[in-house]
Amino acid sequence: MIENDNEYIQELQENRLGLKELLKDIVEVRKNIKSIMPTTTEFSKRFLLENKMKTVSDVVSSELSIRKQIDSSIKTEFDLANKTTGDSDITDMRALAGAIEKYEKEKKDKK
């Protein structure tokens, strides 16, 4: 059982690395989106503007979804590691991760 759990933890870590790479690409696309937005309000380009806005929305939505998957993966890994080891160090790591998440949220809310 522990061997399978360790394999699962390793797979979670590998998946998270892949998600982080994908996230980098999506963040880069989001940064480059400004170049596709029209600077005028011509109504003849309204259809094009609407499609571009949908694209922007989809890119941001994808970024948020990947961030949620990474968070979920980390929490799952902590839970699984805690289950297999039962060590208090894992509990301390969970508390630390929760404190970091709270700090990041407060930092974001201040902006």
N, C-alpha and C positions, 0 to 999 in steps of 0.2 A: 504494500500500500504506500509506504513512504517513498519507494522508488518511483512509483507512478506520480506521486505528488511532486517530487523533485523534477520530473520530466515536464509536468504541467507548469510548474513555476518557470522553468527554463523557456518553455514555449511562450508563456505570457511575456517574459522579458524580450524575447526575439520579436514577438508581434508588436510590442510597445516601441521597439527600435524602428520597425517598419513604419508604424504610425507617425513617429516623430519625423522621419524622412519625408513622408507624404505631407505632413503638416508644414514643413519648411517650404515645399513647393507651393502649397496653397497660400501661405503667407506671402510668398514672392509674387504670386498672381494678384493677390489682393492689393499689394503695394503698387503694381503696375496698372491697376484698373483706371487710375486717374487719366491715363493717356487715351482711353477709349471713350471717355465721357465728353459729349459735345459742350462747347463753351457758349453756344448761342441757344436761344429758345425758339428757334424756327419750328413752326408747326408741321412743316413738310417732313421733318425728321422725327416726328413724334413716335412712329412705329419703331424706328431704330433705337430711339431713346428708351422706350418701354422694354425692348428686348435686352438692351444693355443693363438696365436696372434689374431685370430678372436674373441676369448672369451674375451681377454683383451680389444679389441676395443669395443665390445658390452657392457662390464661393464662400461667403461669410458663414452661411449655414453649415457648409462642409467643414470649415475650420472649427466651428463650435462643436460639431458632432465628434470630430476626431479628438478634440481636447477632452470631451466627456468620456470617450472610449479609453483614453490613456488613464484618466483618473479612475475609472472603473477597474481597469487592469491592475493598477497599483493597489487598490483596495482589495481586490480578489487575491492578489499575491500575498498581501499581509495576512488576510484571513486564513489562507491555505498554509502559510508558513507558521502562523500561530497554532493552527490545528495540529500540524505535524510535530512541531517542537515543543509547544506548550511553554516556551521560554518567556520570561518576563521582559527580555530585551525586545522582543517583537512587540509587546504591548507598549513599551516605551517608544518604539519607532512609530507605532500608530498614533500615539499621543503627539509626537513631534510632527508627524505628517498632518494631523488635524490642526495643530497650531500654525503650521506653515500655510495651509489652505486658508485659515481664518485671516492671517496676516495679509496674504495676497488679495483676498476679497476686500478687506478694509482698505488696502492700498488702492485697489481699483475703484472703489466707491468714492474715494477722496478726489479722484480725477474728475 
